[in-house]
Amino acid sequence: ISAFCLTTGSRISETLGLNTGEIYAAYKSVQEGKPAVIRLIKTKGSKPRDIIVDRDLIMLLKRYVDSDGPRARAVEIGQAHRSSFKDNESVFVNESDCAPRFAGRTYSAKRAEEHFAAVQIRIGMVRTVPIYDLETREPIGERQVNKHRIHHLRHTYAIQAWHAYRRLPEIDRWIKIQGQLGHKSHEVTA
């Protein structure tokens, strides 16, 4: 999920809205020597857009969604534990390491943020914030919190793309990045 957001600039909601058919279509394009393009349907403005996806990421996602990949195993567990389970073909699902009743369900943005935060804390990418007494409003301690949210990966993507397109005139850089991010105007992007 993080890799997809970082390398495409997509929003977490757009990433979690992907379906397996989109991955297979992009994989087919890669096999034909064409660019890997995915059409995002569930976008912020409800206006579908095409995004370019790294070929290696498409290969990785295809292995993930294949019938013998982690996604399929999670869906099998979900089907075994809930007779009403229906696979909605979401790419990102709760994997087999969660409670069986949740396995195979579409991954939520909240869960993605929790995992992203946990990884940051585990690797020490944290900041210290004060804890205040609610009555006196005096600091009574400190705690460690993660520094970043998944949305920050969009910003990182935009900066990396800006540098990657350095040979283009400035306005063309912004317009190219605008299209990938799904902004209405390049002025929002800049």
Solvent accessible surface area in square Angstrom, and as a share of the most:
residue,aa,sasa,rsa
1,I,48,0.24
2,S,44,0.28
3,A,47,0.37
4,F,1,0.01
5,C,1,0.01
6,L,54,0.27
7,T,58,0.34
8,T,0,0.00
9,G,0,0.00
10,S,1,0.01
11,R,34,0.12
12,I,33,0.17
13,S,64,0.42
14,E,2,0.01
15,T,0,0.00
16,L,15,0.07
17,G,21,0.20
18,L,2,0.01
19,N,58,0.30
20,T,9,0.05
21,G,42,0.41
22,E,28,0.13
23,I,0,0.00
24,Y,84,0.32
25,A,60,0.47
26,A,1,0.00
27,Y,48,0.18
28,K,127,0.54
29,S,27,0.17
30,V,18,0.10
31,Q,111,0.49
32,E,91,0.41
33,G,57,0.55
34,K,108,0.46
35,P,87,0.55
36,A,2,0.02
37,V,62,0.35
38,I,2,0.01
39,R,120,0.44
40,L,2,0.01
41,I,95,0.48
42,K,137,0.58
43,T,17,0.10
44,K,155,0.66
45,G,59,0.57
46,S,93,0.60
47,K,157,0.67
48,P,57,0.36
49,R,28,0.10
50,D,73,0.38
51,I,1,0.00
52,I,104,0.53
53,V,4,0.02
54,D,73,0.38
55,R,103,0.38
56,D,109,0.57
57,L,14,0.07
58,I,0,0.00
59,M,64,0.28
60,L,95,0.47
61,L,10,0.05
62,K,40,0.17
63,R,145,0.53
64,Y,32,0.12
65,V,8,0.04
66,D,29,0.15
67,S,102,0.66
68,D,113,0.58
69,G,5,0.05
70,P,45,0.28
71,R,11,0.04
72,A,16,0.13
73,R,120,0.44
74,A,0,0.00
75,V,11,0.06
76,E,103,0.46
77,I,50,0.26
78,G,0,0.00
79,Q,92,0.41
80,A,84,0.65
81,H,111,0.49
82,R,38,0.14
83,S,127,0.82
84,S,100,0.64
85,F,29,0.12
86,K,164,0.70
87,D,34,0.18
88,N,91,0.47
89,E,80,0.36
90,S,11,0.07
91,V,0,0.00
92,F,13,0.05
93,V,2,0.01
94,N,14,0.07
95,E,67,0.30
96,S,56,0.36
97,D,121,0.63
98,C,24,0.14
99,A,40,0.31
100,P,59,0.37
101,R,143,0.52
102,F,74,0.31
103,A,0,0.00
104,G,3,0.03
105,R,101,0.37
106,T,52,0.30
107,Y,25,0.09
108,S,55,0.36
109,A,43,0.33
110,K,148,0.63
111,R,62,0.23
112,A,4,0.03
113,E,32,0.15
114,E,89,0.40
115,H,85,0.38
116,F,33,0.14
117,A,20,0.16
118,A,47,0.36
119,V,67,0.39
120,Q,6,0.02
121,I,88,0.45
122,R,178,0.65
123,I,117,0.59
124,G,52,0.50
125,M,80,0.36
126,V,31,0.18
127,R,126,0.46
128,T,67,0.39
129,V,31,0.18
130,P,65,0.41
131,I,66,0.33
132,Y,114,0.43
133,D,44,0.23
134,L,167,0.83
135,E,162,0.73
136,T,85,0.49
137,R,192,0.70
138,E,103,0.46
139,P,84,0.53
140,I,116,0.59
141,G,32,0.30
142,E,125,0.56
143,R,139,0.51
144,Q,95,0.42
145,V,21,0.12
146,N,33,0.17
147,K,97,0.41
148,H,73,0.32
149,R,139,0.51
150,I,4,0.02
151,H,89,0.40
152,H,71,0.32
153,L,24,0.12
154,R,13,0.05
155,H,98,0.44
156,T,53,0.31
157,Y,22,0.08
158,A,19,0.15
159,I,107,0.54
160,Q,98,0.44
161,A,7,0.05
162,W,56,0.19
163,H,106,0.47
164,A,72,0.56
165,Y,53,0.20
166,R,144,0.53
167,R,217,0.79
168,L,67,0.33
169,P,80,0.51
170,E,109,0.49
171,I,85,0.43
172,D,60,0.31
173,R,36,0.13
174,W,49,0.17
175,I,86,0.44
176,K,95,0.40
177,I,0,0.00
178,Q,32,0.14
179,G,42,0.40
180,Q,18,0.08
181,L,8,0.04
182,G,30,0.29
183,H,41,0.18
184,K,194,0.82
185,S,36,0.23
186,H,50,0.23
187,E,130,0.58
188,V,99,0.57
189,T,19,0.11
190,A,77,0.59
